[in-house]
Amino acid sequence: MELDLLLDIGNTRSKWITTKSGLGGSLSIEQSGIINNQELSEQIMQQFDSLLTSSSVAVIQNIFCTCVGQLDVLKIWQAHFPSATLYQLSGETVIPGFDNGYQRPTELGTDRLAGMLGAKTLYPEKNILVIASGTATTIDYLHQGSKFIGGWIIPGLDLMLKSLGKSTANLPTLEANQLTTSRDDDQTFNNQGTLAIPFGTSTKDAIGMGVVLATVGAIQQAIAQLPHLELILITGGNANLLEAYLLSDSNQVKFVQEPNLILVGLNAWRLHHKEAHI
């Protein structure tokens, strides 16, 4: 079986999917995984064991990737699949039916571009706010599923937490996975059933709630500016946490998590590339 590798290389993690190499409609997932970039070589060997040891049965023909992490990480991936042809998405890649509104398209992060292509693929002709919560949190607006209007980039939750811990003398360093999303009896809920953001009564709570509020507040500000918004898509490692605190239902806007949004966008670009080179 001939396979293509769809690869999203972030600042801290690489997310991947293998799919059949031919043309097709929706994304078909043969295998998938997430790897910490600091453990890349070891984890590639483990997660791709059957492919690397049975090359006559399954072969990676092409790698379609977005890379916002260090290029050394991409080189490690290439070293494990030396016979594969590499195709790397760029901010100035031309996609039929997609209008890139960035002043300098080369500056647009390819993960953001792929996320919007994923949104366009899954929800055509919709007005969509695309939120990616990773090392940085990006908030981008896609108009009628075809025109990228622009967006915001703010520090991700973990980056804010680490900055407070390292840049101050007396504040602890927290991680986003320490912030709660569970509905404990002691937590406060607003009348829409989503988690309220109370004032912290400990330093840990004050930091955690402050960081969440900084992010949620930016998203709510974007929602307030978009009266014709139809859909909010969220992806990334902290999607569950943000969803628990977002008040999107008070705006009557549908809220959907799409864990593979960037890879869906990469697949759309892959299919376009193959159709254009038949």
JOZIPE-V566895 format. One line per field, one symbol per residue. psi: psi as a letter, one per 30 degrees, with the letter a starting at -180 (. if undefined). burial: I if it has 9 or more other C-alpha atoms within 8 Angstrom, else O. Layout:
# JOZIPE-V566895
psi=???
burial=???
This chain:
# JOZIPE-V566895
psi=kklkkkkjjafflkklkklkfaklclkkjelllkkkffgeeeeeeefgeeeffhffekkjelkjlkjfakfeeeeeeeffiffkkkjkklfgkkkkgkjjgkejfffkkfeeeeeeeeeeeeikgljkjjkjjbelkkjkkjkhgfkjeaalklkleeeeeeeeefglegkljlleffkkglilfflkkaffglkljlkkgleeeeeeeeeeeeeeeeeeeeeffifgkfkjkkllfgeeeeeffkhfffghkkkkkiegeeeeeeeeeeeeeeefg.
burial=OIIIIIIIIIIIIIIIIIIIIOOOOOOOIOOIOOIIIOOIOOIIIOOOIOIOOOOOOIIIIIIIIIIIIOOOIIOIOIOOOOOIOIOOIIIOOOOOOIOOIIOOIOOIIIIIIIIIIIIIIOOIIIIIIIIIIIIIIIIIIIIIIIIIIIOOOOIIIIIIIIOIIOOOOOOOIIIIOOOOOOOOOOOOIOOOOIIIOOOIOOOIIIIIIOIIIOIIOOIIOIIOOOOOIIIIIIIIOIIOIIOIIIIIIOOOIIIOOOOOIIIIIIIIIIIIOIOOOO
